């Protein structure tokens, strides 16, 4: 008895399962939260395997355009599924890059340039404010069930882009480039309240330095900037959380736009 008969699958059943597994695995490789380096690899593999088992029966009725008897064609199809999964995960991850970039800029202006911590996601040293912004973004992501939205995006991708049919073209590049272009403006909006207050503080310190030249304004500015920065972050926190929630929702709308393209 062959393996297909043992598993009661049609002739293309194993190929469909393999392609679904590749797409799901690629998403969880770079997706926010689920793709974090702190998440054990066994959990990622198990989740991708479970989703492949769930989605495969629903895709059996869809004709597979890949010639599974041709090894090269099957290898190309695997690369296609890995590509679309990576792009979906990348688009979902972009908003978290914006959160961390905004926190990094705020930390540098507050004087936390030397107070860095290790970020296991990017494998780099980031400021404590960057880590704070990122953790708030992760909490917002979980509160609005963003991890469920990733699974919904995976499910909709099979309808918009059937297995073995993904091809990169100019429209897809335009969507990805537009999302990358919006990254800076998103970060600028998040950091604007704190940077605005710190800019006014710098102007005030400059005026004090002109009025009282004997005062060491450089040393005195450190506690002032840290205090004003933390106070502004605390006051702007409700607005920041609401904006982060809106940005996370927009990132999933962008994924659907990408799939439609």
C-alpha positions in Angstrom: 0.0 0.0 0.0 1.4 3.4 -1.0 1.5 6.4 1.2 -1.3 8.2 -0.6 -3.7 5.3 -0.1 -2.6 5.0 3.5 -3.5 8.7 4.2 -6.6 8.5 2.0 -5.5 11.4 0.0 -6.0 12.1 -3.7 -2.9 11.8 -6.0 -2.0 15.5 -5.5 -2.8 15.4 -1.7 0.7 15.2 -0.5 1.9 17.9 -2.9 -0.9 20.3 -1.7 0.0 19.6 1.9 3.6 20.4 1.2 2.8 23.7 -0.6 0.5 24.8 2.2 3.1 23.9 4.8 5.7 26.0 2.9 3.4 29.0 2.8 2.4 28.8 6.4 6.0 28.2 7.6 7.3 31.2 5.7 4.7 33.5 7.3 5.6 32.4 10.8 9.3 32.7 10.0 9.1 36.6 9.8 5.6 37.4 11.2 5.4 39.6 14.3 5.2 37.9 17.7 4.8 34.4 16.3 8.1 34.8 14.3 10.0 36.2 17.3 13.3 34.6 18.1 12.1 33.8 21.6 9.3 31.6 20.3 10.7 28.0 20.1 11.2 26.6 16.7 9.2 23.5 17.6 6.2 25.8 18.3 6.5 27.5 14.9 6.9 24.2 13.1 4.0 22.6 15.0 1.7 25.6 14.3 2.5 25.6 10.6 2.0 21.8 10.5 -1.3 22.1 12.2 -2.6 24.8 9.9 -1.5 22.8 6.9 -3.5 19.8 8.2 -6.5 22.1 8.6 -6.4 23.9 5.3 -5.4 21.0 3.1 -8.8 19.2 3.0 -10.5 22.5 1.9 -8.0 22.8 -1.0 -8.5 19.3 -2.4 -11.3 20.4 -4.7 -9.2 23.2 -6.2 -7.2 21.8 -9.3 -3.5 22.0 -8.8 -1.7 23.6 -11.7 1.7 22.2 -10.7 2.9 19.0 -12.3 3.8 17.1 -9.2 5.6 14.4 -11.3 8.2 17.0 -12.4 10.7 17.6 -9.7 11.8 21.0 -11.1 8.2 22.2 -11.3 7.5 21.2 -7.8 10.7 22.9 -6.6 9.6 26.2 -8.3 6.2 25.9 -6.7 7.8 25.5 -3.3 9.9 28.6 -3.9 6.7 30.5 -4.9 4.9 29.5 -1.7 7.9 30.5 0.4 8.0 33.8 -1.4 4.4 34.7 -0.8 4.6 33.6 2.8 7.7 35.8 3.4 6.1 38.8 1.8 2.9 38.5 3.9 5.0 38.1 7.1 7.2 41.1 6.0 4.2 43.4 5.4 2.8 42.5 8.9 6.2 43.1 10.5 6.7 46.5 8.9 4.5 48.3 11.4 6.6 46.9 14.3 9.8 48.2 12.6 8.1 51.6 12.6 7.3 51.3 16.3 10.9 50.4 17.2 12.4 53.1 14.9 10.2 55.7 16.6 11.3 54.5 20.1 14.9 54.5 19.0 14.7 58.2 17.8 12.9 59.2 21.0 15.5 57.5 23.2 18.4 59.2 21.4 16.8 62.6 22.0 16.1 61.9 25.6 19.8 60.9 26.2 19.3 57.1 26.3 21.8 56.6 23.5 24.1 54.6 25.8 21.4 52.8 27.8 20.8 50.0 25.3 19.4 46.6 25.7 19.6 43.5 23.4 16.7 42.9 21.1 16.3 39.2 20.3 14.1 40.0 17.3 16.6 42.2 15.4 19.7 40.7 17.2 20.9 44.3 17.8 21.4 46.8 20.6 18.4 49.1 20.9 17.5 51.8 23.4 15.1 51.1 26.3 12.5 53.4 24.7 12.7 51.5 21.5 12.1 48.3 23.4 9.2 49.9 25.3 7.5 51.0 22.0 8.0 47.6 20.6 6.5 45.8 23.7 3.5 48.2 23.6 3.0 47.3 19.9 3.2 43.6 20.7 0.5 44.0 23.5 -1.7 46.0 21.1 -1.2 43.3 18.5 -2.3 40.6 20.9 -5.2 42.6 22.3 -6.8 43.1 18.8 -6.2 39.4 18.0 -3.6 40.2 15.4 -2.3 36.6 15.6 -5.8 35.5 14.5 -5.7 38.0 11.6 -2.5 36.4 10.4 -4.3 33.1 10.1 -7.2 34.8 8.3 -4.7 36.4 5.9 -3.2 32.9 5.3 -6.7 31.5 4.6 -7.6 34.4 2.2 -4.3 34.0 0.4 -5.3 30.6 -0.9 -8.4 32.1 -2.5 -6.6 35.2 -4.0 -3.4 33.3 -4.9 -4.0 29.6 -5.5 -1.1 27.2 -4.9 1.6 27.4 -7.4 0.4 30.5 -9.2 2.3 33.3 -7.4 4.4 35.5 -9.6 6.1 38.8 -8.8 5.2 41.7 -11.1 5.3 45.5 -11.0 2.0 45.9 -9.1 3.2 43.8 -6.2 6.5 45.7 -6.1 4.5 48.9 -6.0 2.5 47.7 -3.0 5.6 46.7 -1.1 7.5 49.9 -1.9 4.6 52.0 -0.9 4.4 50.2 2.5 8.1 50.7 3.0 7.8 54.4 2.0 5.0 54.9 4.6 7.3 53.4 7.3 9.1 56.7 7.9 6.0 58.8 8.2 4.4 56.3 10.6 7.5 56.5 12.8 7.5 60.3 12.6 3.9 60.5 13.7 4.6 58.2 16.7 7.7 60.2 17.8 6.3 63.7 17.1 4.8 64.5 20.6 8.0 63.6 22.5 10.3 65.2 19.9 8.2 68.4 19.9 8.5 68.8 23.6 12.2 68.0 23.7 12.8 70.5 20.9 11.1 73.2 23.0 13.2 72.1 25.9 16.4 72.5 23.8 15.3 76.0 22.8 14.7 76.8 26.5 18.1 75.5 27.5 19.7 77.6 24.8 18.0 80.7 26.1 19.1 79.9 29.7 22.7 79.4 28.4 22.7 82.8 26.9 21.2 84.4 30.0 23.5 82.5 32.5 26.7 81.6 30.7 28.3 80.4 34.0 25.7 77.6 34.2 26.6 74.2 32.9 23.5 73.8 30.7 24.8 70.6 29.0 24.8 68.7 32.3 21.6 70.2 33.6 19.7 69.3 30.4 20.0 65.6 30.9 17.5 65.2 33.8 15.3 67.8 32.3 15.0 66.0 28.9 14.5 62.6 30.6 11.8 64.0 32.9 10.0 65.8 30.1 10.3 62.8 27.7 8.9 60.3 30.2 6.1 62.7 31.2 5.2 63.4 27.6 5.2 59.6 26.8 2.9 59.0 29.8 0.5 61.8 28.7 0.5 60.6 25.0 0.2 56.9 25.9 -3.5 56.6 25.3 -3.3 58.3 22.0 -0.2 56.2 21.1 -2.0 53.0 21.9 -5.0 53.9 19.8 -2.8 54.9 16.9 -0.8 51.7 17.1 -4.0 49.7 17.0 -5.1 51.6 13.9 -1.7 51.1 12.3 -1.9 47.3 13.0 -5.3 47.1 11.4 -4.0 49.0 8.4 -1.1 46.6 8.0 -3.6 43.7 7.5 -5.6 45.8 5.0 -2.3 46.3 3.2 -1.8 42.5 3.1 -5.3 42.0 1.6 -4.4 44.7 -1.0 -1.2 42.9 -1.8 -3.1 39.6 -2.2 -5.6 41.4 -4.5 -2.8 42.7 -6.6 
